[in-house]
Amino acid sequence: MKIFNKAILSNIHKSPLLYVVIICIIAYASIYNIFDAYFLFPDSATYIHASNLNPFRGNLDYIRTPGYPFFIKVIRALFGKEDLYMNIVKAHYVLLFISVILFFFSVKKITDNKLLQGIFTLLYGLSPYILFWNHAIGTEPMSLFSITLLIYLTISYLHKPGYSLAVILGLYIFYLVMVRPAFLFLVALYIIFWLLRFVFNRNDCKYNITGLASTIVSILCILIYCSCINMQYGKFAITTVSMNNNIENLIKSRTYGDAQNKKIVEFINQSLLTRGEKDASMWIICKDLRQNFSDKELDAFYRDAMKANFLKYIAYLVKKTITIAPHTVGVLYVYSHFSGISFLSLPFTFAHMYILLIVSTIYIIYILSRYKRINWLFSFLVCVIGGTLFTAIVGAPFEWQRLFATALPSVMLLFSYFVEHIVKNMQTSEHQPFYVSILESK
């Protein structure tokens, strides 16, 4: 035991993680003291309200899933109601610190280069866009932590499949959806993941069956949750926020006018004349609609409008995709205090993400068709980025950067993958084909 302890102590200074931890602790403590403040959004009040409910007794909120509200409830139980918001900010920093460690071990499974491990972990842990979300009372810090843990678990499974990891991965999907309903695309992603593993990794069949079964359990849990919402609020859904987003997208796309329910059409027209077409006004209009019409009427209205103007709505989504292309994927526009350093956030635009996804998809298809194999790590990261981007564009009428925030760990890991391969090829005379998975080559 003494020899083991001496070995650890003698090698710990060689690990980039030690220096990353020291730098992050100093940086987080300094930033917390300098920006000793919290920021509230319209969403913040709804999370605080939902934290007063007990989901384990069936008391569910129709707007917010219980993940983040329960997190707030725990903070309040541990530290009391006094200074609740600042205690939440402190807890956010703890989550970020843990996610930095998880990110480091994810990068470590991608590259053996210690310099790259340290650089990319610091780029993640000190990114202003990720860091300053800690001061907002919203789901972003918890969502970033949760998706980083999912990435680490998935990479660990790809590195060494096992029953426990398969079970955890499958069940973890339900937790993610309860934290952020926008993670719902991960259900389809992991169903496809397990099915493809049956085809291309038959040696792991027993683990894949376990993972698929646990994912199905998560789906059943989601359906049960939707049933509970339906019993309490008369709508079978994870959250009724999706209805607001759907109606707002209808209004912005001007596809609602041909719907059969002319009372709703006239109500929207009058509301636009009275309140205007700003994002804040749109949310109020949707709230007014919910107060004057039933969810059943609004559901029928949405389906009818989509049926009548589906191609026009698709054109609206295409236009939205083009419109947001020059916008940076991470900005600090929500923080007036930090507007002066917003340029430090991320130098990538949505257009860069489009190019990355197009090129990566072509690469995945090429490798699959020519070599009859899948680069699992690469494909997983691309799918998380693509799924998050698709959800942001299709589901969100505004604030696309907020929804895309959870893709940033995958973006950074994908870049570390590229850099690792470039550096490795520069250091060796024999160039490895890019399709060779770094994980599988270890």
C-alpha positions in Angstrom: 0.0 0.0 0.0 2.9 2.4 0.8 4.5 1.6 -2.5 1.2 2.3 -4.2 0.7 5.6 -2.5 4.3 6.7 -3.3 3.7 5.8 -6.9 0.6 8.0 -7.0 2.3 10.9 -5.3 5.3 10.7 -7.5 3.3 10.7 -10.7 0.4 13.0 -9.8 2.5 16.1 -10.8 2.9 14.6 -14.2 -0.8 14.6 -14.9 -2.3 17.6 -16.7 -5.4 17.2 -14.6 -3.6 18.5 -11.5 -2.7 21.8 -13.3 -6.2 22.0 -14.9 -7.8 21.7 -11.5 -5.6 24.4 -9.9 -6.1 26.8 -12.8 -9.9 26.2 -12.8 -10.2 26.7 -9.0 -8.3 30.0 -9.2 -10.3 31.1 -12.2 -13.7 30.2 -10.8 -13.0 31.7 -7.4 -11.8 35.0 -9.0 -14.7 35.2 -11.5 -17.2 34.4 -8.7 -15.8 37.2 -6.5 -15.6 39.7 -9.4 -19.1 39.0 -10.8 -20.8 38.4 -7.4 -24.3 38.4 -9.0 -27.1 36.2 -10.4 -29.2 36.7 -13.4 -32.9 36.0 -13.7 -34.8 35.3 -16.9 -38.6 34.9 -17.5 -37.9 31.2 -17.2 -36.2 31.5 -13.8 -39.5 32.2 -11.9 -41.0 29.0 -13.3 -38.2 26.9 -12.1 -38.4 28.3 -8.6 -42.1 27.7 -8.6 -41.7 24.1 -9.8 -39.1 23.5 -7.0 -41.9 23.9 -4.4 -43.7 20.9 -5.8 -42.9 17.3 -4.8 -42.7 15.1 -8.0 -42.4 11.9 -5.9 -45.9 12.6 -4.7 -47.2 13.1 -8.2 -47.2 16.9 -8.0 -45.8 17.8 -11.4 -45.5 21.2 -13.1 -47.0 21.5 -16.5 -44.3 23.9 -17.7 -41.1 22.5 -16.2 -39.8 18.9 -15.9 -38.6 18.1 -12.4 -34.9 17.8 -13.0 -33.6 21.3 -12.4 -36.4 22.3 -9.9 -35.4 19.3 -7.8 -31.8 20.5 -7.9 -33.1 23.9 -6.6 -35.1 22.1 -3.9 -32.0 20.2 -2.7 -30.0 23.5 -2.5 -32.8 25.1 -0.5 -33.0 22.1 1.8 -29.2 22.1 2.4 -28.6 25.9 2.8 -32.0 27.4 3.5 -34.0 30.0 1.6 -31.7 32.9 2.5 -29.3 33.7 -0.4 -31.0 31.0 -2.4 -30.0 32.4 -5.8 -26.3 32.8 -4.9 -26.2 29.3 -3.4 -27.6 28.0 -6.7 -24.8 29.9 -8.5 -22.2 28.3 -6.2 -23.7 24.9 -6.9 -23.5 25.6 -10.7 -19.8 26.2 -10.3 -19.5 22.8 -8.5 -21.3 21.1 -11.4 -19.0 22.8 -13.9 -15.9 21.8 -11.9 -17.1 18.1 -12.0 -17.9 18.3 -15.7 -14.4 19.7 -16.4 -12.9 16.5 -14.7 -15.3 14.3 -16.8 -14.3 16.2 -19.9 -10.6 15.6 -19.1 -11.1 11.9 -18.8 -13.1 11.9 -22.1 -10.3 13.7 -23.9 -7.8 11.3 -22.2 -9.6 8.4 -23.9 -9.2 10.1 -27.2 -5.6 11.2 -27.0 -2.5 10.1 -25.1 -0.9 13.5 -25.7 -0.9 15.2 -22.3 -0.4 18.7 -23.7 -3.6 18.2 -25.8 -5.4 16.8 -22.9 -4.7 19.9 -20.8 -5.3 22.4 -23.6 -8.7 21.1 -24.6 -9.9 20.7 -21.1 -9.0 24.2 -20.3 -10.6 25.5 -23.4 -13.8 23.8 -22.2 -13.5 24.7 -18.5 -12.6 28.4 -19.2 -14.9 29.1 -22.1 -16.7 32.3 -21.2 -19.9 31.1 -22.8 -20.0 28.0 -20.7 -18.5 29.6 -17.6 -20.9 32.6 -17.3 -24.0 30.5 -17.6 -23.2 29.6 -13.9 -24.6 33.0 -12.9 -28.0 32.4 -14.6 -30.9 30.7 -12.8 -31.6 28.3 -15.6 -31.0 24.7 -16.8 -27.8 25.4 -18.8 -25.2 24.6 -16.1 -27.0 21.4 -15.1 -27.6 20.4 -18.7 -24.0 20.9 -19.6 -22.9 18.8 -16.7 -25.4 16.1 -17.6 -24.5 15.9 -21.3 -20.8 15.8 -20.4 -21.4 12.9 -18.1 -23.4 11.1 -20.9 -20.4 11.6 -23.3 -18.0 10.2 -20.7 -20.2 7.2 -20.1 -20.7 6.5 -23.8 -16.9 6.9 -24.6 -16.2 4.5 -21.6 -18.7 2.0 -23.1 -17.1 2.2 -26.5 -13.7 1.7 -24.9 -14.8 -1.2 -22.7 -18.4 -2.5 -23.1 -20.1 -3.9 -20.0 -23.4 -4.7 -18.4 -23.3 -1.9 -15.8 -22.4 0.8 -18.3 -25.1 -0.5 -20.7 -27.8 -0.3 -18.0 -26.6 3.2 -16.8 -26.6 4.6 -20.3 -30.1 3.4 -21.1 -31.7 4.6 -17.8 -29.7 7.9 -17.9 -31.7 9.0 -20.9 -34.8 9.4 -18.8 -32.9 11.6 -16.3 -31.7 13.8 -19.2 -35.2 14.3 -20.6 -36.3 15.3 -17.1 -33.5 17.8 -16.9 -34.1 19.3 -20.4 -36.9 18.1 -22.7 -34.8 19.1 -25.7 -32.7 16.0 -25.0 -35.6 13.9 -26.2 -33.7 13.3 -29.5 -31.3 11.2 -27.5 -34.0 8.5 -27.1 -34.0 7.9 -30.9 -30.2 8.2 -31.1 -29.6 5.5 -28.5 -32.2 3.1 -29.9 -30.4 3.4 -33.3 -27.0 3.1 -31.5 -27.9 -0.2 -29.8 -29.4 -1.6 -33.0 -26.4 -0.7 -35.1 -24.1 -2.3 -32.4 -26.0 -5.5 -33.0 -25.0 -5.4 -36.7 -21.5 -4.1 -36.5 -20.3 -5.3 -33.1 -21.8 -8.8 -32.6 -19.3 -9.8 -30.0 -20.9 -7.3 -27.7 -24.4 -8.6 -28.4 -25.2 -9.4 -24.7 -24.3 -5.9 -23.6 -26.2 -4.3 -26.5 -29.4 -6.2 -25.5 -29.0 -4.9 -22.0 -28.5 -1.4 -23.2 -31.5 -1.6 -25.5 -33.7 -3.0 -22.8 -32.7 -0.3 -20.3 -33.4 2.4 -23.0 -36.8 0.9 -23.5 -37.4 1.2 -19.7 -36.5 4.9 -20.0 -39.0 5.3 -22.8 -41.7 3.6 -20.7 -40.8 6.0 -17.8 -41.2 9.0 -20.2 -44.6 7.7 -21.3 -45.7 7.3 -17.7 -44.6 10.8 -17.0 -46.6 12.1 -20.0 -49.6 10.1 -18.7 -49.2 11.8 -15.3 -49.1 15.3 -17.0 -52.2 14.2 -19.0 -54.1 13.2 -15.8 -53.3 16.5 -14.1 -53.4 19.0 -17.0 -55.3 17.2 -19.8 -52.4 17.1 -22.3 -50.3 14.0 -23.1 -46.8 15.7 -23.2 -43.5 16.0 -21.4 -44.2 19.7 -21.0 -46.8 22.2 -22.4 -44.0 24.6 -23.4 -43.8 22.8 -26.7 -47.3 24.0 -27.5 -46.1 27.6 -27.0 -43.1 27.0 -29.3 -45.3 25.4 -31.9 -47.8 28.3 -32.0 -45.0 30.9 -32.0 -43.4 29.2 -34.9 -46.8 29.2 -36.7 -47.1 32.9 -36.1 -43.6 33.7 -37.2 -43.9 31.6 -40.3 -47.3 33.1 -41.2 -48.7 29.7 -41.8 -51.7 30.0 -39.4 -54.0 32.1 -41.6 -55.5 29.2 -43.5 -56.5 27.2 -40.4 -60.2 26.4 -40.1 -60.6 27.9 -36.6 -61.0 31.5 -37.6 -61.6 32.6 -34.0 -58.0 31.7 -33.1 -56.8 33.3 -36.4 -58.5 36.6 -35.6 -57.3 36.5 -32.0 -53.7 36.2 -33.2 -54.1 39.0 -35.8 -55.6 41.3 -33.2 -52.8 40.4 -30.7 -50.1 41.1 -33.2 -51.6 44.6 -33.9 -51.8 45.3 -30.1 -48.6 43.8 -28.9 -46.3 43.7 -31.9 -44.1 40.9 -33.2 -41.1 41.0 -30.8 -40.0 37.7 -29.1 -41.3 38.9 -25.7 -44.6 39.8 -27.3 -44.9 36.4 -29.0 -44.6 34.7 -25.6 -47.4 36.8 -24.1 -49.6 36.1 -27.1 -49.1 32.4 -26.7 -49.9 32.8 -23.0 -53.1 34.7 -23.9 -54.1 32.0 -26.4 -53.7 29.3 -23.6 -56.0 31.3 -21.4 -58.7 31.9 -24.0 -58.6 28.5 -25.8 -58.3 24.9 -24.7 -55.2 22.8 -25.4 -57.4 20.6 -27.5 -58.5 23.5 -29.7 -54.9 24.7 -30.0 -53.6 21.2 -30.9 -56.3 20.9 -33.6 -55.4 24.5 -34.8 -51.7 23.6 -35.1 -52.3 20.4 -37.0 -54.8 22.1 -39.3 -52.4 24.9 -40.1 -49.5 22.6 -40.7 -51.6 20.5 -43.0 -52.6 23.5 -45.0 -49.2 25.1 -45.3 -46.6 22.4 -44.7 -44.4 23.4 -47.6 -44.6 27.1 -46.5 -43.5 26.0 -43.0 -40.6 24.0 -44.4 -39.5 27.1 -46.3 -39.7 29.1 -43.0 -37.4 26.5 -41.4 -34.9 26.7 -44.3 -35.0 30.5 -44.1 -34.4 30.4 -40.3 -31.5 28.0 -40.9 -29.9 30.5 -43.3 -30.7 33.5 -41.2 -28.9 32.2 -38.1 -25.9 31.0 -40.1 -23.7 34.0 -39.5 -24.5 34.1 -35.7 -21.9 32.8 -33.3 -23.0 29.6 -31.6 -22.0 31.0 -28.2 -22.7 34.6 -27.2 -23.1 36.5 -24.0 -26.0 38.5 -25.3 -28.1 37.6 -22.3 -25.6 39.3 -19.9 -25.5 43.1 -20.3 -22.7 43.1 -17.7 -20.5 40.8 -19.9 -21.3 42.4 -23.3 -17.8 43.8 -23.5 -16.2 40.4 -23.6 -18.8 38.6 -25.7 -16.2 38.4 -28.5 -14.2 36.0 -26.3 -17.1 33.5 -26.2 -16.7 31.2 -29.2 -15.3 32.1 -32.6 -17.6 29.6 -34.4 -20.8 30.5 -36.2 -23.7 28.2 -37.0 -22.4 28.2 -40.6 -19.3 26.6 -39.3 -21.4 23.9 -37.6 -23.3 23.3 -40.9 -20.0 22.8 -42.7 -18.7 20.5 -39.9 -21.9 18.4 -40.0 -22.0 18.1 -43.8 -18.3 17.1 -44.1 -18.6 14.7 -41.1 -21.7 13.1 -42.5 -20.0 12.5 -45.9 -17.0 11.0 -44.1 -19.2 8.7 -42.0 -21.1 7.5 -45.1 -17.9 7.0 -47.0 -16.3 4.9 -44.3 -19.5 2.9 -43.9 -19.8 2.2 -47.6 -16.1 1.5 -48.3 -14.9 -0.3 -45.2 -18.2 -1.6 -43.8 -17.6 -0.2 -40.4 -18.6 2.7 -38.2 -16.3 5.0 -36.4 -18.4 5.0 -33.2 -16.8 7.9 -31.3 -16.8 10.2 -34.3 -20.3 9.3 -35.3 -21.6 9.7 -31.8 -20.2 13.2 -31.4 -21.5 14.2 -34.8 -25.0 12.9 -34.0 -25.2 14.8 -30.7 -24.2 18.0 -32.4 -26.6 17.4 -35.3 -29.5 16.4 -33.0 -29.0 19.4 -30.8 -28.8 21.8 -33.8 -31.9 20.2 -35.4 -33.8 20.6 -32.1 -32.7 24.2 -31.8 -33.8 25.2 -35.3 -37.1 23.2 -35.5 -38.2 23.6 -31.9 -37.0 27.0 -30.8 -38.5 30.2 -32.1 -35.6 32.2 -30.7 -32.6 31.9 -28.4 -31.0 29.2 -30.5 -27.6 29.6 -28.8 -29.2 28.6 -25.4 -30.4 25.3 -26.9 -27.2 24.7 -28.8 -25.1 25.2 -25.6 -25.3 21.5 -24.7 -23.6 20.6 -28.0 -20.4 22.5 -27.1 -18.7 19.6 -25.2 -19.2 17.4 -28.3 -17.9 20.2 -30.6 -14.7 20.5 -28.5 -14.2 16.8 -28.2 -14.6 16.5 -32.0 -11.9 19.1 -32.5 -9.7 17.3 -30.1 -10.2 14.2 -32.2 -9.1 16.0 -35.4 -6.1 17.6 -33.7 -5.0 14.3 -32.2 -5.0 12.6 -35.6 -3.2 15.5 -37.2 -0.5 15.5 -34.5 -0.1 11.8 -34.6 0.3 11.7 -38.3 2.9 14.5 -38.1 4.9 12.5 -35.6 5.0 9.3 -37.5 6.3 8.4 -41.0 3.4 6.0 -41.6 0.1 7.9 -41.9 -2.9 6.2 -40.3 -6.1 6.1 -42.3 -8.5 8.6 -40.8 -11.2 6.0 -40.5 -9.2 4.1 -37.8 -10.9 4.7 -34.5 -8.4 6.0 -31.9 -10.3 4.2 -29.2 -10.2 0.9 -31.0 -6.6 1.3 -31.9 -5.5 1.4 -28.2 
